[in-house]
Amino acid sequence: MASAEYSSVVQPLLTDLYQISMAYAYWKNNKHQDQSAFDLYFRKNPFDGEFTLFAGLEECLKFVRDYRFQQSDIDYLRTVLPSYVENEFYEYLIQLDMKDMKIYSIPEGSVVFPRIPLLRIEGPIIKAQLLETTLLALVNFASLVATNAARFRATTGSDKT
């Protein structure tokens, strides 16, 4: 269950159907516990700029810490996934947490450049798959806002308040 300090918008269903479908495929083929790693990075700087400020780490860590499907999430998934998806898969999802995931990161606020890993996520492949889209969204949005603010500050000068 999400903590009171955490946004109710950022939930396990803040993903795309591809991630859920891949999770099912891993589970169905008994590959869900296979260990994996993925690096989170971006392809180009925002605003055709020369740098990006890395932000969103705290939100990512909270999301991973609080990751739990609610019964309403499972009820919704039953309406969008094919009817052949077994009840055991939904039972697996409802008990799923991310406690065994490892996250490595550069320091928040760092100046970063395209194609350089910002986060490394390690753990069971099904969990990494389910985290991917949301972590990308959290980092991309926060980094975009932080970079834009830094560009405004650079334009106005450091002595302006």
N, C-alpha and C positions, 0 to 999 in steps of 0.2 A: 504494500500500500504506500502511496506517495506521502511524504511527510508534509506537515502544514507549511513549512517554509519553501516547499518546492512547487513549481507551477503545475497545475492540473492539466495544462495543455500538452506538456511533454510526457507522454505515456508510451508504452510499448507499441500501441497502434499508430504512433507517429512514424510510420514507415511506409513502404509500398508492398503491394501484393507479391511482387517478385521475391522479396526477402522471406516472407511467410511461406511461399511455395518452395523455396530452396530449403528452408528449415524442415519442412515436411519431407522433402526428398532425402535429406541427410538422415532424418529419424527413420523413415521407412526402410532405408538401406543399411540401417544400423551403423552409420558413419558419424552420428551426432556427437560422439565423444572423442572423435579424432582431434588431435591438437592442431591448432592453426595459429597464424599470425597475420595481421594486416596492418599496413601503414596508412595513416590518414594524411593526405597532402592535397594541395590545390594546384591547378595547372597554370593559372596566370594571375597576376596582381589585379586587384579591383581598380576601376577607373583608369585603366591603362597606365597605372602608376609604376614606380620603381621599387616599391616595397609593400609589405603587409605587416600589420601588427597582429601577432597571434593572441587570440582571446577566446573565451568560452570553456576553458578547462574546468572551472568550478562547476558549471552547468553539466558538463559531461560526467564528472565524477558523481554528482548528485543523481543524475539519471541512472547511471550504472548501479549505484548504491541502492536506489529505491525501486529498481526494475522488478515489477510483478504484474502479470496479467490479472485483471479483475474478471469476475464471472461475466460481467456485461461485455467485456472484450471477447471472451470465448463465445458468448451468444452471438455476437456480431460475426465473428469469423465463421461460425457454422452457416451463416447466410451467404457468405461470399466464396468460401472454398467448395470444391466439388463434393458431392454427396458420398463419394467413396472414401473420404478421409475418415480414418478410424477414430472412435471415441478415445482410445488410448493416447492418441496424439494430443487431443485437447486436454486430457488429464495431465499429460507431460507438461504442456504449456502453463497450466494453472499453478503448478508447483515450482516452475522454473525461477531461479534467481541467478545473479551474476557474481556471487561471492568468490568463485574460483577464477575470475578473469583478472589478468594483470594488465595494467596500463602504464606505459612509459611516456613521458612527455618532455618537451622542451619547456622552459619557464614561460608562464603566461606573461604577455607584454613584450616578448622578444620580437625583434625585427626579423622577418622570415621572407623567403623567396620561393618561387614556384618549384615544384617537384622535390622539395625537401620535406622528409617526414616530420610531422608535428606531433603525432601520437602514434604509438605502436600498441596494438591490442593483441593479447595472447590468451588463448584458452580454447575450450571446445569449439569446433567449427560452427555448430548450430548457434551458439551464443554470439560468436563474432559476427555471424551473418545477420542476426537479429538486431545487433547494435549499430551496424554500419551506417545505414541511412540517417538515423537520428543523430548520431555523433557528427556526421558530415554537416547536417543542417545546423546543429548547435555551434560548431566551430566556424562555419562559413558566415553565418549571420553575425555572430559576435565579432569576428575578425573584420568583417566589412564595416561595422559601426565604429570599431576602434580605429581602423585605418582612416576612415572618413574624418573622424574627430581629430586625429593627428594631422591630417592634411589641412584642415581648417586652422588648427593651432599654428602650424608652420606658416600659413599664409598671413595670419593676423599678427604674428610675432609673439614672443614669449612674455612680453611686458603687458599684454592686454589681458584684462579680466572680464 
